[in-house]
């Protein structure tokens, strides 16, 4: 079996993507599926590869928010059938203590499998048109392409009446924000939450909090992002507001029970801690690139801070919950999306990096665009 198809290849850390022909030389192995990609979200983790300084191997096909249709399976043990509509999520080993304990986002092999080129046995069967090796599958997907071979456990079957091309971000970015609110914090009616950063992750958190009945404050420096947050039910505050923690406390009846930081800013993290009420919980989703000095007393009176990965989600449970909320009009994630042809991948990256779009979704040259 040989399939030739288009994919966006990143050949060097400082180079633009090149949409070119790539070759899949074998079909899905046992436990795998072949998916025709309908759409793939662009996440800031994809863009962060440029700053990884050699840690993520190149050349590679990136993209880890794919959705599409199953066109082949590696046998009956996949639990999926040809024609199924699926959303693709992160890779995990399925065997370690955290995976078997319903915490696949904390898989012992998460970094190796998703970021740094684990499962090198797959590299040889995924090449460029000249036969040159491409890096192993990014997040188990490499979905900036017309087709992807993925482990079946990465795929979540969805209702075929849903807008398939737009669903990919439910596998990572939207899953991360919504999962932090619904899984980690478990917000309910009357709970209080402050979200720092109104990008894709932060706005998904706002939507989920609104769906859960929480009182939510959103903090950002872009007026247009704050306007979106307000549309989705949050009380907006500019990040440069004087006495920001005091303003948050006034808007949350004495302090937020929960805070979610998506920015990685040490200043905002400390302000988030100061805005928490006793026993409040601050969750971080951005990777920190500098030391994080905490102000004295930040963690007094039961306050705590933790890093959250992929919204503490089991994708097979959370993704159907989010699509159900969307069908009920309570999680309008589609309003955050702008679509681009795969050929315009570099324009999508530029718009995403500059904050001109919340969530770009690439549509393959052929498929369900």
N, C-alpha and C positions, 0 to 999 in steps of 0.2 A: 504493500500500500504506500503510495506516494501522493501527497497533496501539496500543490504549490498555491500560495496565497499571499496577499499583501499584509505587511506588518510595519509598524513604526519602530525602527531600529535606532538605538542610541549607541554610537560607536566610540565616542570619547566624551569625557565629563564636560568639556566646554563646547562640544559641537551640537548643532541642532539635530533633531530627529530626522531620519531619512526614511521615507515610506518606500519600501522596496519589496521585492519578491523573496519569500523565505520558503523553506521546504521542510515538510514533515515526512520522514522516511518510513515510519511504522505507525500503525494504528494504536489505539488505547490498549494497554496491558491490563492484566487482571486488577480489578478495583479502580479502574480509570474510565473516564468518558471523554469523547470528542464532542466539543460544543462549537456550533456556528455562532459567533458572537453577534449579538444585535446591537449592543452598546457597551461602552466602558467608561466609567467615570475617571476623571483625572484627580488624584489626591496629592496633597502636598508631600506625602512620603515619596511619591514618584519623582517629584522635583528635587527632593533632598538627596537623591542619588548623586547629583552633581557636586554636593558638598561632602560626599563620603570618602573622598581622597583614596580611592582604590579598594575600599572595603567591599563594595558591591561590584562583582565582576562585570566587565564589558568585553565585547559588544553584547547587548542584551535587548530583548523586547520587554518593556515594562508594562504597567497596567495591571491593577489588582482589584478593580471594581467592575468586573464583567458580568454580563447577563446574556443569555442566548438559549438556543434550542439544542438538545442532545441529538446528534446525528449518528453516533456509534457508541457502543459500550464494550468494555473488556470482559463481558460475561454477565451471568445472571446475578452475581453477588453484589453488584453495584447498587441495587435497589432502585435504579432508574431505568427508564425505557426510551427508545428512540422516539422523538417527538415531544418529550417533556420540556417544559419551559423551566429554566433554572436561573437562580442568582448564585454567583460564585463568591466565596469568602476566603479567609486566610487558610493557610496550610497548617497542619499539626500532625504529630506522629500517631496519635490515637492509642498509644500504649503506655505512656508515662503516667505517673501518679496524678498529675493535674488533668491530663486528658481523660483518664478513666474516672476522675472525680468531677466531671462536668465543668472543667475550667480550661478548655482548649487554648484560650488566648494566652495562658501561662505555660504552655507546653515547654518541656525541657529543651526541645530542639527548635523553638520558635524562630530565633534569630538565624540559625543555620538554614532552616527550610525556607524562610520567607525573604530574607535580606541578603544573605552572604553566600549563596550558591551551594546549598545542600542538595542532596540527591543528584550528584554529578552523573549518574548513569543515564540521565535523560538528555544530557548535552549533545551526544553524538547523533541523536535522531531528529534534532531540530537545528537546521543549518541555514545559512544564507544561500542565495542562488548558485554561488560558486563552490559550495560545499564547505565553506568556512564555519567553524563551530560558533554557536551562539551560547550565551550563558544559560545555565539551567533555569527552570521556570521561576519567574518572579512571583512571590506569594502563591506558588502553585498554579499560576495562571498564565502570565505573559499575555494579557488580554487586549493590548493595543494592536489588535490583529483581527483578521476575519475568522480565524479558528483558534481554538486552544484545547490542549489535552490537559485534563485536571484530575486529581484524585476525586473519586465520587463523594468522599466525605466532605469535600469543600463545597459541594453543590447542594442547594436547597430548592426543591421543587416548589413552584408557585402557580397560582391560578392563571390559566392561559388567557383569560379575558383582561388581565392587567397589561399596562403599557410596557412591554418587555424591555424595549430599548432604554427606558429611563430607570430601570430598577437596580442597575449595578451598584450605585453608591450605597444601597442598603446593606451591601456586604462589607463595608468598611467605614467610610466617613459618617454616614447617617447612623449606622449601627453603633459607632463609638459614642456619639453624643447622646442618642436616645438611650442606649444601654446604660450609660453612667447614671442617668436619671431614673430609669425604670428598674434596673437590676441592682446597681451598687447602692444608690440612695433609697430606692423604693418609695419615691415621693407619693403622697396622697393628698386629698383635699385639705387645703389650709396650710400645708407645709410651705416653707420659704426657701428659695434658691436664688443665688446670684451666679450668673454666667459671665465670665470674662473672655471676650473675644466672640464676635458675632459672625464668624465664618460658617462653613458648612457644618462642622462639628457643633459649634456653639448654637447655631440656629436650630439644628436637629434637637439639641437638648432643650431649647426653649419650647419647641413644638411639643415634645414629649411631656414636659412639665405642665404646659397648658392642658394637654389631654388628661393629665393626672389630677388636675385641679389645684396645682400649686400656685402660690404667689411668687412671681419671678421678676428679677431685675437683670437687665442685660447691660454690660459695660463694653464699649468699643470706642475707637477714635474716629471712625468713619460715619458721618451722618446718615449716609444711605443704608449702611448696615443696621444702624440703630432704628431707622424707620422700618426696616424689615422685621426686626425683633419686636417692635411695638405692634406691627400688623399681626404677628403671631402670638400676641398676648403678654409680652414682657413690658416692664416699666423701664424705659431707656435712661442711661446715664453716660455722659461722655467720660472717657478715661482720664481726661485732664481736669475733671471737676475737683475743685478745692474741697478738702475734708471728705474725700470719697467714702471712706469707711463709715463716717458719721451719717452721710446721706443714705448709704445702703441700710444702715441700722434703722433709720427713720422710716424707710420704705418697707421694711420687713418686720415691723413691730418689735424692735429691740435687738435685731440681729438675725442673720440667715442661719437656718439649720444646716444648709448645704451650700457649698460653693464649688464651681467647676471652672478650672483655669485651662484655657486652650492656647494661651499665648506663650508660655515659657518665660515670661518677664518676671525677674526677681522682685521688682517693685510691686507689680500687681499681685503677685503671690502673697507678699507680706500684707498688702492692703486687704486681700481676700481673708486672710487669717484674722485681721483686726475687725473685719465685718461679721465674723461668725459669733453666734451666741455660745455660751458654755455647752460643751459636748458636741459642738458643731464639727462637721467633716468637710475637709477640702480635698477634692480629687484633682489630680494633674493628668492631662493627656498628652501634652506636648513634651518632647524630649528636651531636657535642659542641656545647654551647651556651655554654661558657666557654673561656677559655684553658687550655691543658694544660701547666703547668710540669712538667718532668721532673727528677727528682732526679739529682744528679751520679753518673755511673757507670752510669746505668740501661741504656744501650745499649753498654756495654763488652763485649768478648769475643764479638763477633759477634751479640749480641742485636739483634732488629729488631722494628719495629712497623709495621703497615699497616692501612689501612681497607679493609674487605671489603664489597662490594655484592652483595646477592642470592646469597650463597654462591658467588660465582664460577661460577654455574651456567649451563649451557645447559639450559633447562627440559625440552626434548624428550628429553634424555639422563638427567637426574637424576630427574625425576618417575617415569618407569617403574622406575628402580632403587629408589626409595623404596617404591613400591607393591609391588614384588617382595619387599622386605624385610618389609613389613607382612604379606603373604600367608604368609611363612615364619615369622611370629611374632617377628620381630627388630626391628621398628620400630613399636611399638604407639601411634602418634600419636592414635588414636581415644580413648585413655584421658585425653587432655588436653582433650577437647571437651565443651562443654555447648551444646545447641541451644536456640534461641529463635524463636518466630514473628517474621516481619518486623515485625509490629505492635508487638512489644516491643523495638524497636531501642534505645530510650532506657534501658530496664532493662539491656540487654546492655552498653551503653556504661558505665553506672554500675558494673556488676559488674566489667567489665574494668579500668576506671580505678582501682577500689579494690582490685584484686587478688583479688577473690572467685572469679574464674574464670580459668583459664589461657588458653583459646581459645574465645570465643563464636563460634557459627556461626548465622547468620540463615537461616531457612527461609521462602521466599516464601509468600504467601497461597495460591497454587495452585502446583503442582509436585510434586516427589517427596518432600516432607517426611517 
